[in-house]
Structure formats: C-alpha cells, structure tokens
Amino acid sequence: MTAGRPIGSVVRQNIIEILYFMKKGYGYEVHKAYIELFPKVSQRLIYYHLRKGVLTGEFIVKSVKEKGEYSWGETAEKKYYENGAGAKPKVSSDVKTYFEKKKKQK
C-alpha cells in the first residue's frame, strides 16, 4: 500500500467526460457545462483541476491568441484544453445526453 492521497479526482474525471464530448474547450465553457451536469463547484476549482490534469497528462493545453476589441487591447489569449493520453473517459450517458440536446438547440 502506498502512502499519501490517491492521484485521481471525481471532479477531474467529470471534466474528462465533458471534454470527451466537447473535443476542446476553454475553462469557462467547461465550468458552464459542469455546473449544469454535476453538483455546483467554483470556477477556481475547475481551473485548478485543468492545471493539475495538464501535469498528470490527462489534459493538453493549447494557447490561442484571438483578435478583437477588448478593453485591454486588441488581442486576448485563450487556453483551450482537450483530453490527453492519460485521460480515461467512461462515456457517461448523462453527459452524452446533455451534449446531444445542446447540439439540437443550435
């Protein structure tokens, strides 16, 4: 038996499920989907688990600079996350149904 806390996290596994169907998304998008599907958590916790997942190989981060008119200038940097090699989605039927309904609304 190893000492210390287990590596996995329920929140991070839920994020893996969400990103499995989203393919890629930035933190705020993931948070919006998360609070509609699972018990409410803070946006800060979502960002923590996204960063932690990058370290464990569960997520891959890609930075994209988007042009537009913002109060701070002409560009904004968005970090898009997607599942990495360490992610093991369980393909939750609830999450699948949520994204199917969302796709039909568009």
ZIJO-V51621 format. One record per residue. RES is the residue in one letter. SS is DSSP state (alpha for helix, beta for strand, coil for the rest). OMEGA is omega in whole degrees, 0 to 359 (NA if undefined). D_CENTER is the distance of its C-alpha to the mean C-alpha in whole Angstrom. Layout:
# ZIJO-V51621
res:ss:omega:d_center
RES:SS:OMEGA:D_CENTER
RES:SS:OMEGA:D_CENTER
This chain:
# ZIJO-V51621
res:ss:omega:d_center
M:coil:181:31
T:coil:179:29
A:coil:176:29
G:coil:182:26
R:coil:175:22
P:coil:185:21
I:coil:187:18
G:coil:179:15
S:coil:178:13
V:alpha:180:13
V:alpha:181:10
R:alpha:177:8
Q:alpha:177:10
N:alpha:177:8
I:alpha:176:5
I:alpha:179:7
E:alpha:181:8
I:alpha:182:6
L:alpha:177:5
Y:alpha:181:9
F:alpha:179:10
M:alpha:187:9
K:coil:173:10
K:coil:179:8
G:beta:177:6
Y:beta:190:7
G:alpha:183:6
Y:alpha:177:8
E:alpha:180:8
V:alpha:180:4
H:alpha:180:7
K:alpha:179:10
A:alpha:183:9
Y:alpha:184:8
I:alpha:175:12
E:alpha:184:13
L:alpha:188:13
F:coil:176:13
P:coil:187:15
K:coil:173:15
V:coil:181:13
S:coil:177:13
Q:alpha:179:11
R:alpha:179:12
L:alpha:178:11
I:alpha:180:7
Y:alpha:177:8
Y:alpha:183:10
H:alpha:174:8
L:alpha:178:6
R:alpha:180:10
K:alpha:178:11
G:alpha:176:9
V:alpha:180:11
L:alpha:182:14
T:alpha:179:14
G:coil:180:13
E:coil:180:10
F:beta:173:8
I:beta:180:10
V:beta:176:10
K:beta:180:13
S:beta:180:14
V:beta:176:16
K:beta:181:19
E:beta:179:19
K:beta:179:23
G:beta:178:24
E:beta:180:26
Y:beta:181:24
S:coil:182:26
W:coil:179:26
G:beta:185:27
E:beta:181:26
T:beta:174:23
A:beta:179:19
E:beta:178:17
K:beta:177:13
K:beta:178:11
Y:beta:180:9
Y:beta:172:6
E:beta:182:7
N:beta:178:8
G:coil:183:11
A:coil:182:15
G:coil:181:14
A:coil:178:12
K:coil:181:14
P:coil:178:12
K:coil:179:15
V:coil:180:15
S:coil:181:15
S:alpha:178:17
D:alpha:181:16
V:alpha:179:13
K:alpha:179:15
T:alpha:180:17
Y:alpha:183:15
F:alpha:175:14
E:alpha:177:18
K:alpha:180:19
K:alpha:179:17
K:alpha:180:18
K:alpha:181:21
Q:alpha:182:21
K:coil:NA:21
